[in-house]
Amino acid sequence: MVTRGAVGSALGWLGAVLFAGVAAAAWSPLGCSAGWEPGPDCGREGAACSEHGDCCSFGCIAGVCACTPAGMACRSDGACCSGARCESGHCRPGCRAADAECTRDADCCDGNTCEAGRCGAPRCNRDREVCDEDADCCEGLTCQQSNDGLSSLGACSSLCAAQGESCSDGACCNGLTCNGATCVLACREREQGCSADEPCCAGLECEEGSCRACADVSTTCSSAGDCCGALDCVDERCACKPLGETCARPDDCCTGGCFDGLCACHQTGGACQRAEDCCFGWACRNGTCEPDECFRSGHVCAVDSDCCGGTCAAGACCSAEGNSCYDEDDCCSGLVCHRESGCGPCGAIGTSCTRGEECCDGACHVSLGQCCGGAQAACDAERPCCSNLECGAGGRCCARIGTCDEDADCCDGFECAAGRCVVEPGGPCGDGFDCPAPMTCVAGRCCQDRLTTCTLDVQCCSGRCHLNQCQ
């Protein structure tokens, strides 16, 4: 079969046949008399032929029925070449009407698409194609929204994996994200909506249904609204609450804990989880406040036995490994405070955590409760990546759509541009990922149309960049 390109090049002789009879309003293909009507078995564009009369369209060129070029007489859009339509009996540049022959979506008018070689109403999106809502997807599919916090688009999917299920072979259900080959609750980024079932990512808190960054104790502020929890803004610094003041979390209180919305402390017999829950002079032992017979961390000491934490270092008490703590200042040098297990070494990627300070890399995946890896960190089923990252090819954490410092932070097929990962020229598209301008998605990859500026062949849909223009 001769290709459409070969037919196009064979049309170079057309100048010689632009005579009045052919250009007349009465349409007829080459070699046929005016008023000729095509039969039901005539050859359409691209069909094999031996003479002009075999073709429904312009004529038989190099053994193939050729389309009618712009300016020549026609009867229907289907007879005109790509990018032209039949208007007032002549092929003119423009889009094609419904049911007209086409080769790509751009040939069709009114937002129609080219399906099976003909223009028609936009079809439903198939499995793994981009979508905004369920109505965009074909029957039996739903629109699984992106969990990266950055894209409003989703992808049509027939199945989704529930929380805790494997996600190596499919997408997670809405509200979940795939991390370490397991679907986990997706944390919400800054300014995104949040609730008890949609927690905010590390370093953010849920305030009035929206995730926002907040300032902790001693951090600068302009109003109480800048501070985390129920902290006050005093002298442009977030300040803790004294006993008896309202609170929202234990960290809001200078001493004691937050009990029933008030900063308070317990004495003998009171329930406690940490030393600070007990009043001064009492210690938390086995979940109960008891009279304290030792000094807390930071107090001047002479010997280890002076200290509740078991260690006197450089004249000051600190908590040794395994002993209870409230924050890093309680622990001896080289240890961090793990809220659940006390002072200990920082956690490697994959170990349990409740906050970033417990992890060696400073990042805790809140939904997983595990220390997580940042961009380019090694990852596998036991070592998850942090939110908005995925474990990509080669077992390293990478981003598809998110912030970046260099190309290596982005997954294969993506590059770092202006601090964000975007699809690189020739990279994948149509699976929830848009192409950055001036590229468009053609045959599943991002590329540029003819006559746009380029530097590499891979940027062009044609595969050829010549003199800094796509050919």
C-alpha positions in Angstrom: 0.0 0.0 0.0 1.4 3.4 -0.9 1.4 5.8 2.1 -0.4 9.1 2.3 3.0 10.8 2.3 3.8 9.2 -1.1 0.5 10.3 -2.5 1.1 13.8 -1.3 4.5 14.0 -3.1 3.0 12.5 -6.2 0.6 15.5 -6.4 3.3 17.9 -7.4 2.1 17.7 -11.0 -1.3 19.2 -10.1 -0.4 22.6 -11.5 -0.7 21.2 -15.0 -4.3 20.0 -14.5 -5.8 23.2 -13.0 -8.1 23.8 -16.0 -11.6 25.3 -16.0 -13.4 22.0 -16.4 -11.9 20.5 -13.3 -12.3 23.7 -11.2 -16.0 24.1 -12.4 -18.7 24.0 -9.8 -20.0 20.7 -11.3 -17.9 18.3 -9.4 -16.2 15.3 -11.1 -12.9 13.4 -10.5 -10.1 13.5 -13.0 -11.0 11.8 -16.3 -14.8 11.9 -15.7 -17.4 14.1 -17.3 -19.2 16.8 -15.4 -22.1 15.6 -13.4 -20.5 12.2 -12.7 -21.9 10.4 -9.7 -19.7 8.0 -7.7 -21.0 4.5 -7.4 -21.4 2.7 -4.0 -18.3 0.6 -4.7 -16.0 3.5 -5.6 -12.6 3.6 -3.9 -12.2 6.0 -1.0 -9.0 7.9 -0.3 -6.1 5.5 0.1 -7.8 2.7 -1.8 -5.9 0.9 -4.7 -6.9 2.0 -8.2 -5.9 1.7 -11.8 -7.8 4.7 -13.3 -9.4 7.9 -12.2 -12.9 6.5 -12.5 -12.2 3.9 -9.8 -12.0 6.6 -7.1 -14.8 8.5 -5.3 -12.4 11.4 -4.7 -10.0 13.5 -6.8 -8.4 10.8 -8.9 -6.0 7.8 -9.1 -2.4 8.9 -8.4 0.4 6.4 -8.3 -2.1 3.5 -8.0 -3.9 5.0 -5.0 -7.1 7.1 -4.7 -5.9 10.6 -3.8 -7.6 13.2 -1.7 -8.8 16.5 -3.3 -6.4 19.4 -2.5 -7.5 22.8 -1.3 -9.0 24.9 -4.2 -10.2 22.0 -6.2 -13.9 21.0 -6.7 -15.5 18.6 -4.2 -18.8 17.1 -3.1 -18.0 16.2 0.6 -15.5 16.9 3.3 -14.3 13.3 3.1 -12.9 13.9 -0.4 -10.7 16.8 0.8 -7.2 16.4 2.1 -6.4 16.6 5.8 -6.9 20.2 7.1 -9.5 21.1 4.5 -13.3 20.9 4.2 -15.7 21.0 1.4 -17.5 24.4 1.2 -19.5 25.8 -1.7 -18.3 23.0 -3.9 -14.6 23.5 -3.3 -12.0 22.2 -0.8 -11.1 25.0 1.6 -8.7 25.1 4.6 -10.6 24.4 7.9 -11.9 21.7 10.2 -14.1 18.7 9.1 -17.7 18.2 10.1 -19.2 15.2 11.9 -18.7 11.8 10.1 -16.1 13.3 7.7 -12.9 11.3 7.2 -10.0 12.3 9.5 -6.6 11.3 10.7 -6.4 13.1 14.0 -8.6 15.1 16.4 -7.3 18.4 15.1 -9.0 17.7 11.7 -12.5 17.8 13.3 -14.8 20.8 14.1 -16.7 21.7 17.3 -14.4 19.8 19.7 -15.2 16.5 18.0 -12.6 13.7 18.0 -11.2 11.5 15.3 -12.3 7.9 16.0 -11.9 5.0 13.6 -11.0 7.5 10.8 -14.1 9.7 11.1 -15.0 12.8 13.1 -17.6 12.3 15.8 -18.7 13.4 19.2 -16.0 13.2 21.9 -15.9 9.7 23.2 -15.7 8.6 26.8 -12.2 8.2 28.4 -10.9 4.7 28.6 -9.0 2.9 31.3 -6.0 5.0 32.6 -6.9 8.0 30.5 -7.1 11.4 32.2 -10.4 12.6 33.7 -12.0 15.3 35.9 -15.0 13.3 37.1 -16.7 9.9 36.8 -18.8 11.2 33.9 -15.7 11.6 31.8 -15.1 7.8 31.9 -16.6 5.0 29.9 -19.2 2.7 31.5 -17.7 0.6 34.3 -14.9 3.0 35.1 -14.5 5.7 37.7 -12.3 8.7 37.9 -9.6 8.1 40.5 -8.4 11.5 41.6 -4.7 12.2 41.9 -3.4 12.0 45.5 -0.3 14.1 44.9 -2.0 17.3 46.1 -0.8 19.2 43.0 -2.9 18.0 40.1 -6.7 18.4 39.9 -6.8 15.6 37.2 -7.4 11.9 37.8 -7.3 8.8 35.7 -10.2 6.5 34.7 -9.8 3.1 36.3 -11.9 -0.1 36.5 -10.5 -1.2 39.9 -8.8 0.5 42.8 -6.9 -0.9 45.7 -8.1 -0.3 49.3 -5.9 0.9 52.2 -3.3 -1.7 53.1 -3.6 -3.5 49.7 -0.8 -3.9 47.2 -0.7 -1.2 44.6 2.1 -2.5 42.3 -0.5 -3.5 39.7 -3.1 -0.8 40.0 -4.1 2.6 41.4 -5.2 3.2 44.9 -8.8 4.2 45.7 -9.5 7.9 46.1 -8.0 9.4 49.3 -5.1 6.8 49.3 -1.7 6.9 47.8 0.7 4.1 46.7 3.9 4.1 48.9 6.2 1.2 49.2 3.9 -0.9 47.1 1.1 -0.5 49.6 -2.0 1.8 49.5 -1.9 4.2 52.5 -4.0 7.1 53.6 -2.8 10.1 51.6 -1.9 13.1 53.8 -3.1 16.5 52.7 -0.8 19.3 51.6 -0.9 23.0 52.6 -4.3 24.7 51.9 -5.9 21.4 51.0 -9.1 20.2 52.8 -8.6 18.0 55.8 -10.5 16.0 58.4 -9.9 13.1 60.9 -9.9 10.7 57.9 -7.8 13.0 55.8 -4.8 14.1 58.0 -2.4 16.8 57.1 1.2 16.0 56.1 4.1 16.5 58.5 4.7 20.1 59.5 1.0 21.1 58.9 -2.1 21.1 61.0 -5.8 20.9 60.2 -7.3 24.3 61.0 -11.0 24.8 60.2 -10.9 22.0 57.6 -7.8 23.3 55.8 -4.1 22.2 56.2 -1.8 25.1 57.0 1.7 25.6 58.3 1.9 26.8 61.9 4.5 28.2 64.2 5.4 26.3 67.4 6.6 27.6 70.8 9.2 30.4 70.6 8.7 30.8 66.8 8.0 34.3 65.5 4.3 35.3 64.9 2.1 38.3 64.2 -1.1 36.9 65.8 -2.3 33.8 67.6 -3.6 32.5 64.3 0.0 32.0 63.2 0.7 29.6 66.0 0.0 25.9 66.2 -2.8 24.5 68.4 -4.0 27.0 71.0 -0.7 28.7 71.5 -0.7 32.5 72.2 1.3 35.1 70.3 3.2 37.1 73.0 5.7 39.8 72.0 5.7 38.4 68.4 6.6 34.9 69.7 4.3 31.8 70.0 4.0 31.2 73.7 2.8 28.2 75.7 -0.2 28.3 78.1 0.1 28.2 81.9 -1.9 25.8 84.1 -5.6 26.5 83.9 -5.6 28.0 80.4 -7.4 26.5 77.5 -5.5 24.1 75.2 -5.9 21.9 72.1 -2.9 19.6 72.5 -0.3 18.7 75.2 2.3 20.9 73.5 0.1 24.0 74.1 0.9 23.8 77.8 4.0 25.1 79.5 3.7 22.4 82.2 1.4 19.5 82.8 -0.8 18.3 79.9 -4.0 19.2 78.1 -6.9 17.5 79.9 -10.5 18.2 78.8 -9.3 21.3 77.0 -7.4 22.8 80.0 -3.8 22.9 80.9 -3.4 20.9 84.1 -1.1 18.6 85.9 -1.7 15.4 88.0 -0.4 14.6 91.4 -0.3 11.3 93.2 -2.4 8.7 91.5 -3.2 10.8 88.4 -2.9 9.1 85.0 0.0 10.1 82.9 1.9 9.3 79.7 4.9 11.5 80.2 6.7 13.4 83.1 5.1 16.7 82.0 1.6 15.4 82.7 2.5 15.4 86.4 2.8 18.5 88.6 6.3 19.7 89.6 7.8 17.4 92.1 5.9 14.4 90.7 7.2 11.8 88.2 5.3 9.6 85.7 6.0 5.9 86.7 4.0 3.1 85.1 1.3 5.4 83.9 0.7 7.0 87.3 2.0 10.3 88.8 4.1 9.6 92.0 6.3 11.8 94.2 9.5 12.5 92.4 12.7 11.6 94.2 15.1 12.5 91.4 15.9 15.5 89.1 14.5 15.8 85.6 16.6 16.4 82.5 18.5 19.7 82.5 18.7 19.9 86.3 22.2 20.3 87.9 23.5 17.0 89.1 26.6 15.3 90.6 26.1 11.6 89.9 23.8 9.5 87.7 21.6 8.5 90.7 20.6 12.2 91.0 18.7 12.0 87.7 15.4 10.5 86.8 16.7 9.8 83.3 19.6 7.8 84.8 22.5 9.9 83.5 24.4 12.9 84.7 26.4 14.2 81.8 28.6 17.3 82.1 26.9 18.3 85.4 23.3 18.1 84.0 20.7 15.4 84.0 19.7 13.7 80.7 17.7 10.6 79.8 19.6 7.6 78.7 18.6 5.2 75.9 15.2 3.6 76.7 14.2 6.2 79.4 11.1 8.4 79.0 11.3 11.8 77.4 9.2 14.6 76.0 11.5 16.2 73.5 15.1 16.0 72.2 16.3 18.3 75.1 15.5 15.5 77.5 17.8 12.9 75.9 21.5 12.6 76.3 23.8 13.6 73.4 23.4 11.5 70.2 19.8 10.4 71.1 16.4 11.6 69.9 13.1 11.4 71.7 10.7 8.8 70.5 7.3 9.6 72.0 6.4 5.9 72.2 9.6 4.3 73.3 11.7 7.0 75.0 15.2 8.2 74.1 17.1 6.2 71.4 19.0 6.5 68.2 17.3 8.2 65.3 15.3 6.0 63.0 16.4 4.8 59.6 13.9 4.8 56.6 11.2 2.2 57.4 11.3 2.4 61.2 8.3 3.5 63.1 7.8 7.2 64.0 5.2 9.8 65.0 7.1 12.9 63.9 10.0 13.9 61.7 12.4 14.6 64.7 12.5 10.8 65.4 14.0 10.0 61.9 17.6 10.3 60.8 16.5 12.0 57.6 14.0 14.2 59.4 10.9 13.0 57.6 8.1 10.8 59.0 5.3 9.5 56.7 2.3 10.3 59.1 -0.1 7.9 57.4 2.3 5.0 57.5 3.9 5.8 60.8 7.3 5.2 59.3 10.4 7.2 58.6 10.4 7.9 54.9 12.9 8.7 52.1 13.1 11.9 50.2 13.9 12.4 46.5 16.7 10.0 45.3 16.6 7.9 48.6 16.8 4.1 48.2 13.3 2.5 48.5 11.5 -0.8 48.4 8.6 -2.5 50.2 10.3 -2.1 53.5 11.6 1.5 52.9 8.8 3.8 51.8 9.1 7.1 50.1 7.7 10.3 51.6 4.4 11.8 50.5 4.1 12.9 46.9 7.0 10.7 45.9 7.0 7.2 44.6 9.5 4.3 44.4 10.6 4.5 40.8 12.8 2.5 38.5 16.1 1.5 40.0 14.6 1.5 43.5 14.9 5.3 44.2 12.3 7.8 45.4 11.2 10.2 42.8 8.5 12.7 41.9 6.3 12.8 38.8 4.4 16.0 39.6 6.0 17.9 42.5 8.8 20.1 43.6 12.4 19.3 42.7 16.0 20.7 42.8 17.4 18.8 39.9 16.4 16.3 37.2 17.5 13.4 39.3 14.7 14.2 41.8 12.1 13.4 39.1 11.0 10.0 37.8 12.1 8.6 34.5 10.3 10.5 31.6 10.2 13.7 33.7 12.6 16.6 34.2 13.0 19.5 36.7 11.9 22.8 35.2 11.5 26.0 37.4 11.5 23.9 40.5 8.8 21.4 39.5 8.9 18.0 37.8 7.3 18.1 34.3 7.0 15.6 31.5 10.2 15.8 29.4 10.1 15.9 25.5 9.1 12.4 24.3 8.0 11.5 27.8 4.7 9.7 28.6 1.3 11.5 28.6 -2.4 10.6 28.7 -2.1 8.8 32.0 -2.9 11.7 34.3 0.1 13.7 33.2 -0.2 16.8 31.0 2.4 18.0 28.6 4.0 21.4 29.4 3.5 24.1 26.7 4.3 24.1 23.8 4.1 20.3 23.7 0.9 18.3 23.1 0.1 14.7 23.7 0.4 12.7 20.5 0.4 8.9 20.5 1.1 8.8 24.2 4.1 11.0 24.2 4.7 14.7 24.6 6.0 16.5 21.5 5.7 19.7 19.5 3.9 20.5 16.3 5.5 21.7 13.0 7.2 25.1 12.9 7.6 25.4 16.7 11.0 26.2 18.1 13.2 23.2 19.0 16.7 22.2 19.7 16.4 18.4 19.7 14.7 15.9 17.3 12.9 14.3 20.3 11.0 17.5 20.9 9.2 17.3 17.6 6.2 15.0 16.8 7.7 14.4 13.4 11.0 13.4 15.0 13.0 16.0 13.1 14.2 19.4 14.3 15.9 21.4 11.5 17.3 24.9 11.9 15.6 25.1 15.3 12.2 24.4 13.9 10.1 21.2 14.0 9.6 20.0 10.5 
